[in-house]
């Protein structure tokens, strides 16, 4: 039986998922990508992946098994209102920040199966860590289709809706913190007479290797201690970070991210009322 994924929104996250789904082996899948304003993006997706594209997604809902809402949060209200007039039990998945299940369920017919997925930008390389949750209205096959989509872009973790709201700061925003840290290390390395390309190679491989070590199951504290000789050079560098209260700084950054996300979510809710 053929399964059709309809993507409403044709941006980078949609492209990452389309690319991942196309690489899924043993699956009989069709993919349709839609948007209303950027025909160049549709042409790009058609050229790269030979999928069907359209500016009139409403006419493709009935033939679709899964509808993926891959557009900004503020675009959801209008799209969900239109979708409610034609949907007939298909799975609806949003990949937008701050949405949640209720915001999907409320405009749609009662019992519509919905899911909320929060990937990160590493989906482009198939290495996302995606948080997800779903309503109890999904049937067994729809859960499998959701899992197929998640697997196509990396690894995933089931969470409650509230946990996703809080943990998106870690999985979604914290990569920006890491890139800022990496940028500082690259600048420091380049200051010792090597090229920026060499500095980037050194830092990126260091981060990659450290991530592999973290995934081995050894605690970060044990890994840090394995690198740090008491009274040694690494200890001197860590002392500078400790004096600047590095851990508290990170915690404050996570807190600020969540507070801002809550304000934006509240603003959206107020606009919808």
Residue pairs with C-beta under 8 A, 6 or more apart in sequence:
1 28
2 28
2 29
2 30
3 27
3 28
3 29
3 30
3 65
3 66
3 145
4 29
4 30
4 31
4 32
4 60
4 63
4 64
4 65
4 66
5 21
5 29
5 30
5 31
5 32
5 64
5 65
5 66
5 68
5 149
6 32
6 34
6 57
6 60
6 61
6 64
6 66
6 67
6 68
7 14
7 17
7 18
7 31
7 32
7 33
7 34
7 68
7 70
8 34
8 35
8 57
8 67
8 68
8 69
8 70
8 71
8 79
9 34
9 35
9 68
9 69
9 70
9 71
9 75
10 33
10 34
10 35
10 38
10 41
10 42
10 45
10 53
10 70
11 41
11 70
11 71
12 121
12 124
13 70
13 95
13 119
13 123
14 33
14 45
14 68
14 70
15 44
15 45
15 48
15 124
16 119
16 123
16 124
16 128
16 153
17 68
17 70
17 95
17 123
17 149
17 152
17 153
18 31
18 33
18 45
18 49
18 51
19 49
20 123
20 126
20 149
20 151
20 152
20 153
21 27
21 29
21 31
21 148
21 149
21 152
22 29
22 31
22 49
22 51
23 126
23 152
24 148
24 151
24 152
27 148
30 52
31 49
31 51
31 52
32 51
32 52
32 53
32 54
32 57
32 60
32 64
33 42
33 45
33 51
33 52
33 53
33 54
34 42
34 53
34 54
34 55
34 56
34 57
34 60
35 41
35 42
35 55
35 71
36 55
39 55
42 53
42 54
42 55
43 53
45 51
45 53
46 52
46 53
54 60
58 82
58 83
58 86
61 67
61 83
61 86
61 87
61 90
62 86
62 88
64 90
65 90
65 91
65 145
66 90
66 91
66 92
66 93
66 142
66 145
66 146
66 149
67 83
67 87
67 90
67 91
67 92
67 93
68 93
68 94
68 95
68 149
69 76
69 79
69 80
69 92
69 93
69 94
69 95
69 96
70 95
70 96
71 79
71 96
72 96
73 96
73 97
73 98
73 99
73 264
73 268
74 268
76 94
76 96
76 99
76 103
76 104
77 107
77 272
80 104
80 107
80 108
81 107
83 92
83 107
83 108
84 107
84 108
84 109
87 108
87 109
87 112
89 111
89 112
89 113
90 112
90 113
91 113
91 114
91 115
91 138
91 142
91 145
91 146
92 104
92 108
92 112
92 113
92 114
92 115
93 114
93 115
93 116
93 117
93 146
93 149
94 104
94 114
94 115
94 116
94 117
95 117
95 118
95 119
97 118
97 168
97 172
97 261
98 165
98 261
98 264
98 265
98 268
99 116
100 116
100 161
100 164
100 165
101 114
101 115
101 116
101 133
101 134
101 135
101 161
104 112
104 114
104 116
105 112
105 114
105 135
108 114
111 137
112 137
113 134
113 135
113 137
113 138
113 139
113 142
114 134
114 135
114 137
115 132
115 133
115 134
115 135
115 138
115 146
116 132
116 133
116 134
116 161
116 164
117 130
117 131
117 132
117 146
117 149
117 150
117 156
118 130
118 131
118 132
118 164
118 168
118 171
118 172
119 128
119 130
119 153
119 154
119 172
120 128
120 129
120 130
120 171
120 172
120 175
121 128
121 175
122 128
122 129
122 154
122 175
123 130
123 153
123 154
126 152
126 153
126 154
127 154
127 155
128 153
128 154
128 155
128 156
129 154
129 155
129 156
129 157
129 171
130 150
130 153
130 154
130 155
130 156
130 157
130 171
131 156
131 157
131 159
131 163
131 164
131 167
131 168
131 171
132 146
132 150
132 156
132 157
132 158
132 159
132 164
133 158
133 159
133 160
133 161
133 164
134 143
134 146
138 146
147 156
150 156
159 167
165 258
165 261
165 262
165 265
166 258
168 261
169 254
169 257
169 258
169 261
170 254
173 254
173 257
174 254
177 250
177 253
178 207
182 203
182 204
182 207
185 199
185 203
185 206
186 196
186 199
186 200
186 203
187 199
189 198
189 199
189 202
189 203
190 196
190 199
194 202
210 223
213 223
214 220
214 223
224 238
227 234
228 234
228 235
228 238
229 235
